[in-house]
Amino acid sequence: RQTVNESGVMEAAIQTVVKVFIKSSKGKENLGQKDFQNLVKSQLGNILSGADSKEAVKNMSQGLDSNNDGRVGFEEYMKLVGYLACSLSEQRNLENEEKEQKAATAQAAQ
């Protein structure tokens, strides 16, 4: 069960995801190529490899563009957010498993 504080953190995170899209799209329904490039570079550069590469970001936007209109809509943007969240979760789980294995190995060696 979540505490009120944890619930607030989740709500704030969702609001931030929406606000970033609205700001990046300048209130429009879709992100053009340049707007998507700027969003990825400014907001996702620390967790997304290739964020500085225009070609990599262009390929990413084309992969997200499920309706092939040349733009990234909110649902398409959310696919990226979901993918990144899953990747971070998997990475953290692997890191935790490695720590547990090291601790178990160290304890067995004693």
Phi and psi in radians as a Rosetta constraint file:
Dihedral C 1 N 2 CA 2 C 2 CIRCULARHARMONIC -1.467 0.35
Dihedral N 2 CA 2 C 2 N 3 CIRCULARHARMONIC 2.542 0.35
Dihedral C 2 N 3 CA 3 C 3 CIRCULARHARMONIC -1.409 0.35
Dihedral N 3 CA 3 C 3 N 4 CIRCULARHARMONIC 2.921 0.35
Dihedral C 3 N 4 CA 4 C 4 CIRCULARHARMONIC -1.028 0.35
Dihedral N 4 CA 4 C 4 N 5 CIRCULARHARMONIC -0.706 0.35
Dihedral C 4 N 5 CA 5 C 5 CIRCULARHARMONIC -1.103 0.35
Dihedral N 5 CA 5 C 5 N 6 CIRCULARHARMONIC -0.777 0.35
Dihedral C 5 N 6 CA 6 C 6 CIRCULARHARMONIC -1.110 0.35
Dihedral N 6 CA 6 C 6 N 7 CIRCULARHARMONIC -0.685 0.35
Dihedral C 6 N 7 CA 7 C 7 CIRCULARHARMONIC -1.068 0.35
Dihedral N 7 CA 7 C 7 N 8 CIRCULARHARMONIC -0.732 0.35
Dihedral C 7 N 8 CA 8 C 8 CIRCULARHARMONIC -1.113 0.35
Dihedral N 8 CA 8 C 8 N 9 CIRCULARHARMONIC -0.638 0.35
Dihedral C 8 N 9 CA 9 C 9 CIRCULARHARMONIC -1.134 0.35
Dihedral N 9 CA 9 C 9 N 10 CIRCULARHARMONIC -0.761 0.35
Dihedral C 9 N 10 CA 10 C 10 CIRCULARHARMONIC -1.122 0.35
Dihedral N 10 CA 10 C 10 N 11 CIRCULARHARMONIC -0.787 0.35
Dihedral C 10 N 11 CA 11 C 11 CIRCULARHARMONIC -1.067 0.35
Dihedral N 11 CA 11 C 11 N 12 CIRCULARHARMONIC -0.753 0.35
Dihedral C 11 N 12 CA 12 C 12 CIRCULARHARMONIC -1.105 0.35
Dihedral N 12 CA 12 C 12 N 13 CIRCULARHARMONIC -0.674 0.35
Dihedral C 12 N 13 CA 13 C 13 CIRCULARHARMONIC -1.116 0.35
Dihedral N 13 CA 13 C 13 N 14 CIRCULARHARMONIC -0.757 0.35
Dihedral C 13 N 14 CA 14 C 14 CIRCULARHARMONIC -1.128 0.35
Dihedral N 14 CA 14 C 14 N 15 CIRCULARHARMONIC -0.758 0.35
Dihedral C 14 N 15 CA 15 C 15 CIRCULARHARMONIC -1.070 0.35
Dihedral N 15 CA 15 C 15 N 16 CIRCULARHARMONIC -0.682 0.35
Dihedral C 15 N 16 CA 16 C 16 CIRCULARHARMONIC -1.116 0.35
Dihedral N 16 CA 16 C 16 N 17 CIRCULARHARMONIC -0.761 0.35
Dihedral C 16 N 17 CA 17 C 17 CIRCULARHARMONIC -1.016 0.35
Dihedral N 17 CA 17 C 17 N 18 CIRCULARHARMONIC -0.764 0.35
Dihedral C 17 N 18 CA 18 C 18 CIRCULARHARMONIC -1.187 0.35
Dihedral N 18 CA 18 C 18 N 19 CIRCULARHARMONIC -0.795 0.35
Dihedral C 18 N 19 CA 19 C 19 CIRCULARHARMONIC -1.067 0.35
Dihedral N 19 CA 19 C 19 N 20 CIRCULARHARMONIC -0.703 0.35
Dihedral C 19 N 20 CA 20 C 20 CIRCULARHARMONIC -1.076 0.35
Dihedral N 20 CA 20 C 20 N 21 CIRCULARHARMONIC -0.739 0.35
Dihedral C 20 N 21 CA 21 C 21 CIRCULARHARMONIC -1.118 0.35
Dihedral N 21 CA 21 C 21 N 22 CIRCULARHARMONIC -0.839 0.35
Dihedral C 21 N 22 CA 22 C 22 CIRCULARHARMONIC -1.065 0.35
Dihedral N 22 CA 22 C 22 N 23 CIRCULARHARMONIC -0.772 0.35
Dihedral C 22 N 23 CA 23 C 23 CIRCULARHARMONIC -1.134 0.35
Dihedral N 23 CA 23 C 23 N 24 CIRCULARHARMONIC -0.776 0.35
Dihedral C 23 N 24 CA 24 C 24 CIRCULARHARMONIC -1.172 0.35
Dihedral N 24 CA 24 C 24 N 25 CIRCULARHARMONIC -0.581 0.35
Dihedral C 24 N 25 CA 25 C 25 CIRCULARHARMONIC -1.557 0.35
Dihedral N 25 CA 25 C 25 N 26 CIRCULARHARMONIC 0.020 0.35
Dihedral C 25 N 26 CA 26 C 26 CIRCULARHARMONIC 0.979 0.35
Dihedral N 26 CA 26 C 26 N 27 CIRCULARHARMONIC 0.669 0.35
Dihedral C 26 N 27 CA 27 C 27 CIRCULARHARMONIC 1.419 0.35
Dihedral N 27 CA 27 C 27 N 28 CIRCULARHARMONIC 0.013 0.35
Dihedral C 27 N 28 CA 28 C 28 CIRCULARHARMONIC -1.501 0.35
Dihedral N 28 CA 28 C 28 N 29 CIRCULARHARMONIC 2.981 0.35
Dihedral C 28 N 29 CA 29 C 29 CIRCULARHARMONIC -1.338 0.35
Dihedral N 29 CA 29 C 29 N 30 CIRCULARHARMONIC -0.347 0.35
Dihedral C 29 N 30 CA 30 C 30 CIRCULARHARMONIC -2.354 0.35
Dihedral N 30 CA 30 C 30 N 31 CIRCULARHARMONIC 2.756 0.35
Dihedral C 30 N 31 CA 31 C 31 CIRCULARHARMONIC -1.733 0.35
Dihedral N 31 CA 31 C 31 N 32 CIRCULARHARMONIC 2.198 0.35
Dihedral C 31 N 32 CA 32 C 32 CIRCULARHARMONIC -1.286 0.35
Dihedral N 32 CA 32 C 32 N 33 CIRCULARHARMONIC 3.027 0.35
Dihedral C 32 N 33 CA 33 C 33 CIRCULARHARMONIC -1.008 0.35
Dihedral N 33 CA 33 C 33 N 34 CIRCULARHARMONIC -0.806 0.35
Dihedral C 33 N 34 CA 34 C 34 CIRCULARHARMONIC -1.146 0.35
Dihedral N 34 CA 34 C 34 N 35 CIRCULARHARMONIC -0.742 0.35
Dihedral C 34 N 35 CA 35 C 35 CIRCULARHARMONIC -1.109 0.35
Dihedral N 35 CA 35 C 35 N 36 CIRCULARHARMONIC -0.699 0.35
Dihedral C 35 N 36 CA 36 C 36 CIRCULARHARMONIC -1.144 0.35
Dihedral N 36 CA 36 C 36 N 37 CIRCULARHARMONIC -0.739 0.35
Dihedral C 36 N 37 CA 37 C 37 CIRCULARHARMONIC -0.987 0.35
Dihedral N 37 CA 37 C 37 N 38 CIRCULARHARMONIC -0.837 0.35
Dihedral C 37 N 38 CA 38 C 38 CIRCULARHARMONIC -1.108 0.35
Dihedral N 38 CA 38 C 38 N 39 CIRCULARHARMONIC -0.720 0.35
Dihedral C 38 N 39 CA 39 C 39 CIRCULARHARMONIC -1.068 0.35
Dihedral N 39 CA 39 C 39 N 40 CIRCULARHARMONIC -0.873 0.35
Dihedral C 39 N 40 CA 40 C 40 CIRCULARHARMONIC -1.068 0.35
Dihedral N 40 CA 40 C 40 N 41 CIRCULARHARMONIC -0.808 0.35
Dihedral C 40 N 41 CA 41 C 41 CIRCULARHARMONIC -1.138 0.35
Dihedral N 41 CA 41 C 41 N 42 CIRCULARHARMONIC -0.770 0.35
Dihedral C 41 N 42 CA 42 C 42 CIRCULARHARMONIC -1.429 0.35
Dihedral N 42 CA 42 C 42 N 43 CIRCULARHARMONIC -0.547 0.35
Dihedral C 42 N 43 CA 43 C 43 CIRCULARHARMONIC -1.850 0.35
Dihedral N 43 CA 43 C 43 N 44 CIRCULARHARMONIC -0.417 0.35
Dihedral C 43 N 44 CA 44 C 44 CIRCULARHARMONIC -2.135 0.35
Dihedral N 44 CA 44 C 44 N 45 CIRCULARHARMONIC 0.148 0.35
Dihedral C 44 N 45 CA 45 C 45 CIRCULARHARMONIC -1.033 0.35
Dihedral N 45 CA 45 C 45 N 46 CIRCULARHARMONIC -0.517 0.35
Dihedral C 45 N 46 CA 46 C 46 CIRCULARHARMONIC -1.411 0.35
Dihedral N 46 CA 46 C 46 N 47 CIRCULARHARMONIC -0.417 0.35
Dihedral C 46 N 47 CA 47 C 47 CIRCULARHARMONIC -1.998 0.35
Dihedral N 47 CA 47 C 47 N 48 CIRCULARHARMONIC -0.086 0.35
Dihedral C 47 N 48 CA 48 C 48 CIRCULARHARMONIC -2.111 0.35
Dihedral N 48 CA 48 C 48 N 49 CIRCULARHARMONIC 1.987 0.35
Dihedral C 48 N 49 CA 49 C 49 CIRCULARHARMONIC -1.214 0.35
Dihedral N 49 CA 49 C 49 N 50 CIRCULARHARMONIC 2.503 0.35
Dihedral C 49 N 50 CA 50 C 50 CIRCULARHARMONIC 1.472 0.35
Dihedral N 50 CA 50 C 50 N 51 CIRCULARHARMONIC 0.166 0.35
Dihedral C 50 N 51 CA 51 C 51 CIRCULARHARMONIC -1.118 0.35
Dihedral N 51 CA 51 C 51 N 52 CIRCULARHARMONIC -0.435 0.35
Dihedral C 51 N 52 CA 52 C 52 CIRCULARHARMONIC -1.510 0.35
Dihedral N 52 CA 52 C 52 N 53 CIRCULARHARMONIC -0.207 0.35
Dihedral C 52 N 53 CA 53 C 53 CIRCULARHARMONIC -1.565 0.35
Dihedral N 53 CA 53 C 53 N 54 CIRCULARHARMONIC 2.014 0.35
Dihedral C 53 N 54 CA 54 C 54 CIRCULARHARMONIC -1.051 0.35
Dihedral N 54 CA 54 C 54 N 55 CIRCULARHARMONIC -0.675 0.35
Dihedral C 54 N 55 CA 55 C 55 CIRCULARHARMONIC -1.153 0.35
Dihedral N 55 CA 55 C 55 N 56 CIRCULARHARMONIC -0.748 0.35
Dihedral C 55 N 56 CA 56 C 56 CIRCULARHARMONIC -1.109 0.35
Dihedral N 56 CA 56 C 56 N 57 CIRCULARHARMONIC -0.735 0.35
Dihedral C 56 N 57 CA 57 C 57 CIRCULARHARMONIC -1.197 0.35
Dihedral N 57 CA 57 C 57 N 58 CIRCULARHARMONIC -0.649 0.35
Dihedral C 57 N 58 CA 58 C 58 CIRCULARHARMONIC -1.094 0.35
Dihedral N 58 CA 58 C 58 N 59 CIRCULARHARMONIC -0.781 0.35
Dihedral C 58 N 59 CA 59 C 59 CIRCULARHARMONIC -1.083 0.35
Dihedral N 59 CA 59 C 59 N 60 CIRCULARHARMONIC -0.686 0.35
Dihedral C 59 N 60 CA 60 C 60 CIRCULARHARMONIC -1.097 0.35
Dihedral N 60 CA 60 C 60 N 61 CIRCULARHARMONIC -0.798 0.35
Dihedral C 60 N 61 CA 61 C 61 CIRCULARHARMONIC -1.125 0.35
Dihedral N 61 CA 61 C 61 N 62 CIRCULARHARMONIC -0.644 0.35
Dihedral C 61 N 62 CA 62 C 62 CIRCULARHARMONIC -1.156 0.35
Dihedral N 62 CA 62 C 62 N 63 CIRCULARHARMONIC -0.649 0.35
Dihedral C 62 N 63 CA 63 C 63 CIRCULARHARMONIC -1.168 0.35
Dihedral N 63 CA 63 C 63 N 64 CIRCULARHARMONIC -0.573 0.35
Dihedral C 63 N 64 CA 64 C 64 CIRCULARHARMONIC -1.396 0.35
Dihedral N 64 CA 64 C 64 N 65 CIRCULARHARMONIC -0.434 0.35
Dihedral C 64 N 65 CA 65 C 65 CIRCULARHARMONIC -1.307 0.35
Dihedral N 65 CA 65 C 65 N 66 CIRCULARHARMONIC 1.354 0.35
Dihedral C 65 N 66 CA 66 C 66 CIRCULARHARMONIC -1.178 0.35
Dihedral N 66 CA 66 C 66 N 67 CIRCULARHARMONIC -0.453 0.35
Dihedral C 66 N 67 CA 67 C 67 CIRCULARHARMONIC -1.707 0.35
Dihedral N 67 CA 67 C 67 N 68 CIRCULARHARMONIC 0.093 0.35
Dihedral C 67 N 68 CA 68 C 68 CIRCULARHARMONIC 0.943 0.35
Dihedral N 68 CA 68 C 68 N 69 CIRCULARHARMONIC 0.717 0.35
Dihedral C 68 N 69 CA 69 C 69 CIRCULARHARMONIC -1.697 0.35
Dihedral N 69 CA 69 C 69 N 70 CIRCULARHARMONIC 0.056 0.35
Dihedral C 69 N 70 CA 70 C 70 CIRCULARHARMONIC 1.408 0.35
Dihedral N 70 CA 70 C 70 N 71 CIRCULARHARMONIC 0.105 0.35
Dihedral C 70 N 71 CA 71 C 71 CIRCULARHARMONIC -2.304 0.35
Dihedral N 71 CA 71 C 71 N 72 CIRCULARHARMONIC 2.838 0.35
Dihedral C 71 N 72 CA 72 C 72 CIRCULARHARMONIC -1.906 0.35
Dihedral N 72 CA 72 C 72 N 73 CIRCULARHARMONIC 1.963 0.35
Dihedral C 72 N 73 CA 73 C 73 CIRCULARHARMONIC -1.447 0.35
Dihedral N 73 CA 73 C 73 N 74 CIRCULARHARMONIC 3.069 0.35
Dihedral C 73 N 74 CA 74 C 74 CIRCULARHARMONIC -1.085 0.35
Dihedral N 74 CA 74 C 74 N 75 CIRCULARHARMONIC -0.775 0.35
Dihedral C 74 N 75 CA 75 C 75 CIRCULARHARMONIC -1.085 0.35
Dihedral N 75 CA 75 C 75 N 76 CIRCULARHARMONIC -0.685 0.35
Dihedral C 75 N 76 CA 76 C 76 CIRCULARHARMONIC -1.162 0.35
Dihedral N 76 CA 76 C 76 N 77 CIRCULARHARMONIC -0.711 0.35
Dihedral C 76 N 77 CA 77 C 77 CIRCULARHARMONIC -1.067 0.35
Dihedral N 77 CA 77 C 77 N 78 CIRCULARHARMONIC -0.707 0.35
Dihedral C 77 N 78 CA 78 C 78 CIRCULARHARMONIC -1.167 0.35
Dihedral N 78 CA 78 C 78 N 79 CIRCULARHARMONIC -0.492 0.35
Dihedral C 78 N 79 CA 79 C 79 CIRCULARHARMONIC -1.081 0.35
Dihedral N 79 CA 79 C 79 N 80 CIRCULARHARMONIC -0.720 0.35
Dihedral C 79 N 80 CA 80 C 80 CIRCULARHARMONIC -1.128 0.35
Dihedral N 80 CA 80 C 80 N 81 CIRCULARHARMONIC -0.804 0.35
Dihedral C 80 N 81 CA 81 C 81 CIRCULARHARMONIC -1.047 0.35
Dihedral N 81 CA 81 C 81 N 82 CIRCULARHARMONIC -0.782 0.35
Dihedral C 81 N 82 CA 82 C 82 CIRCULARHARMONIC -1.099 0.35
Dihedral N 82 CA 82 C 82 N 83 CIRCULARHARMONIC -0.758 0.35
Dihedral C 82 N 83 CA 83 C 83 CIRCULARHARMONIC -1.054 0.35
Dihedral N 83 CA 83 C 83 N 84 CIRCULARHARMONIC -0.793 0.35
Dihedral C 83 N 84 CA 84 C 84 CIRCULARHARMONIC -1.144 0.35
Dihedral N 84 CA 84 C 84 N 85 CIRCULARHARMONIC -0.688 0.35
Dihedral C 84 N 85 CA 85 C 85 CIRCULARHARMONIC -1.103 0.35
Dihedral N 85 CA 85 C 85 N 86 CIRCULARHARMONIC -0.756 0.35
Dihedral C 85 N 86 CA 86 C 86 CIRCULARHARMONIC -1.116 0.35
Dihedral N 86 CA 86 C 86 N 87 CIRCULARHARMONIC -0.735 0.35
Dihedral C 86 N 87 CA 87 C 87 CIRCULARHARMONIC -1.096 0.35
Dihedral N 87 CA 87 C 87 N 88 CIRCULARHARMONIC -0.760 0.35
Dihedral C 87 N 88 CA 88 C 88 CIRCULARHARMONIC -1.117 0.35
Dihedral N 88 CA 88 C 88 N 89 CIRCULARHARMONIC -0.698 0.35
Dihedral C 88 N 89 CA 89 C 89 CIRCULARHARMONIC -1.098 0.35
Dihedral N 89 CA 89 C 89 N 90 CIRCULARHARMONIC -0.803 0.35
Dihedral C 89 N 90 CA 90 C 90 CIRCULARHARMONIC -1.064 0.35
Dihedral N 90 CA 90 C 90 N 91 CIRCULARHARMONIC -0.736 0.35
Dihedral C 90 N 91 CA 91 C 91 CIRCULARHARMONIC -1.073 0.35
Dihedral N 91 CA 91 C 91 N 92 CIRCULARHARMONIC -0.790 0.35
Dihedral C 91 N 92 CA 92 C 92 CIRCULARHARMONIC -1.134 0.35
Dihedral N 92 CA 92 C 92 N 93 CIRCULARHARMONIC -0.694 0.35
Dihedral C 92 N 93 CA 93 C 93 CIRCULARHARMONIC -1.084 0.35
Dihedral N 93 CA 93 C 93 N 94 CIRCULARHARMONIC -0.744 0.35
Dihedral C 93 N 94 CA 94 C 94 CIRCULARHARMONIC -1.104 0.35
Dihedral N 94 CA 94 C 94 N 95 CIRCULARHARMONIC -0.733 0.35
Dihedral C 94 N 95 CA 95 C 95 CIRCULARHARMONIC -1.083 0.35
Dihedral N 95 CA 95 C 95 N 96 CIRCULARHARMONIC -0.726 0.35
Dihedral C 95 N 96 CA 96 C 96 CIRCULARHARMONIC -1.150 0.35
Dihedral N 96 CA 96 C 96 N 97 CIRCULARHARMONIC -0.714 0.35
Dihedral C 96 N 97 CA 97 C 97 CIRCULARHARMONIC -1.090 0.35
Dihedral N 97 CA 97 C 97 N 98 CIRCULARHARMONIC -0.727 0.35
Dihedral C 97 N 98 CA 98 C 98 CIRCULARHARMONIC -1.096 0.35
Dihedral N 98 CA 98 C 98 N 99 CIRCULARHARMONIC -0.735 0.35
Dihedral C 98 N 99 CA 99 C 99 CIRCULARHARMONIC -1.087 0.35
Dihedral N 99 CA 99 C 99 N 100 CIRCULARHARMONIC -0.756 0.35
Dihedral C 99 N 100 CA 100 C 100 CIRCULARHARMONIC -1.115 0.35
Dihedral N 100 CA 100 C 100 N 101 CIRCULARHARMONIC -0.716 0.35
Dihedral C 100 N 101 CA 101 C 101 CIRCULARHARMONIC -1.135 0.35
Dihedral N 101 CA 101 C 101 N 102 CIRCULARHARMONIC -0.730 0.35
Dihedral C 101 N 102 CA 102 C 102 CIRCULARHARMONIC -1.111 0.35
Dihedral N 102 CA 102 C 102 N 103 CIRCULARHARMONIC -0.728 0.35
Dihedral C 102 N 103 CA 103 C 103 CIRCULARHARMONIC -1.132 0.35
Dihedral N 103 CA 103 C 103 N 104 CIRCULARHARMONIC -0.728 0.35
Dihedral C 103 N 104 CA 104 C 104 CIRCULARHARMONIC -1.156 0.35
Dihedral N 104 CA 104 C 104 N 105 CIRCULARHARMONIC -0.705 0.35
Dihedral C 104 N 105 CA 105 C 105 CIRCULARHARMONIC -1.134 0.35
Dihedral N 105 CA 105 C 105 N 106 CIRCULARHARMONIC -0.751 0.35
Dihedral C 105 N 106 CA 106 C 106 CIRCULARHARMONIC -1.122 0.35
Dihedral N 106 CA 106 C 106 N 107 CIRCULARHARMONIC -0.684 0.35
Dihedral C 106 N 107 CA 107 C 107 CIRCULARHARMONIC -1.217 0.35
Dihedral N 107 CA 107 C 107 N 108 CIRCULARHARMONIC -0.668 0.35
Dihedral C 107 N 108 CA 108 C 108 CIRCULARHARMONIC -1.191 0.35
Dihedral N 108 CA 108 C 108 N 109 CIRCULARHARMONIC -0.517 0.35
Dihedral C 108 N 109 CA 109 C 109 CIRCULARHARMONIC -1.292 0.35
Dihedral N 109 CA 109 C 109 N 110 CIRCULARHARMONIC -0.315 0.35
